[in-house]
Amino acid sequence: MGASVPGRYWHGLADGRVQCDLCPRECKLHEGQRGLCFVRARENDAIVLTTYGRSSGFCLDPIEKKPLNHFFPGSAVLSFGTAGCNLTCKFCQNWDISKARANDRLQQQASPEAIAQAALDSGAKSVAFTYNDPVIFLEYAVDVAAACQDVGVKTVAVTAGYIGEGARPEFFGAMDAANIDLKGFTEDFYRKLCTASLESVLDTLLFVKHETDTWLEITTLLIPGENDSSREIGALSEWVTEKLGQDVPLHFTAFHPDWRMRDISATPAATLKRARDIAASAGLRYVYTGNIRDEAGQSTYCYACGACLIGRDGYTITSWGLDASGHCTSCGEICPGAFEPDPDSWGPRRTPLVFAAV
């Protein structure tokens, strides 16, 4: 546990370097070098994952915090991450983890089987790979997902979707649900603030929606003056409607000053509510606001009759208008997602878990 393991998705180059193909960065490494993500390195002429079996911490969270509003609402999810990231977002809200060097934060160790059993024992419906991007620890995430599947626990990826074409099938094939960050809707935004590419993320969204059975929701963090114009929000919403479909839930969440953008003000609640109205006008049926207090913007409504299907006050379920098969109890229209006859009642609790030393 906690040792380097062989990595997948790489090839040797004619000049003697090794290229990592896991994400679109395609880091080209000499012996002993690490990729931008820091956790993938070249050792003995191959790529290895240096953080297998090690975590920055484990916690039981509400599933709505991921955010996932149509995937077993009200349930607990066992959340964990490692360290590092393959993006360089100046506005990162988890920078202490995503920007950490591997040994700075990885204080806990757990095997895939131990994580799956802990989720089962705690009553969590699912395990979420989150806090930092799970793409960079693909081998560990896929093994944990397999162990979870063996005991009937679902798996969730919270990711920026910056993953290579060759790795997408294995990674998302292991996930029951995913929330993918669509951070903005211009190449300039991705290049300037993330040193990444919008096109690669759009390709991932299209792949997950049309070539997998993974339940998909999308999050856009609105940053004042950067990606919050009505024009950009409208273009993003229209793309989601036309390319992914009206039923894909879209979450607009509030930025707060952090990492290298501490001089930018927090997102006003009015901006998120405006974005929600724009997305609804573009045809999206399930649009949510996050990181603010907004019961109307966080509840789920039947697109056909307008009845409240799932009332929410923050992370607490306040009402339930779905029947046992996920249909509106008022008009009978289906609500897309994964639901049980009655919601769980985990609520807003956040409960850290500590694994025994191994």
Buried (B, 14 or more C-beta within 10 A) or exposed (E): EBEBBEBBBBEEEEEEBBBBBBBBBEBBBEEEEBBBBBBBBBBEEEBBBBBBBBBBBBBBBBBBBBBBBBBBBBBBBBBBBBBBBBBBBBBBBBBBBBBBEBEEBBEBBBBBBBBBBBBBEEEBBBBBBBBBBBBBBBBBBBBBBBBBBEEEBBBBBBBBBBBBEEBBEBBBEBBBBBBBBBBBBBEEBBEEBBBBBBEBBBBBBEBBBEEBEBBBBBBBBBBBEBBBEEEBBBBBBBBBBEEBBBBBBBBBBBBBEBBBBEEBEBBBBEBBBBBBBBBBEBBBBBBBBBBBEBBEBBBBBBBBEEBBBBBBBBBBBEEBBBEEEBBBEBEEBEBBBBBBEEBBEBBEEEEEBEBEEE
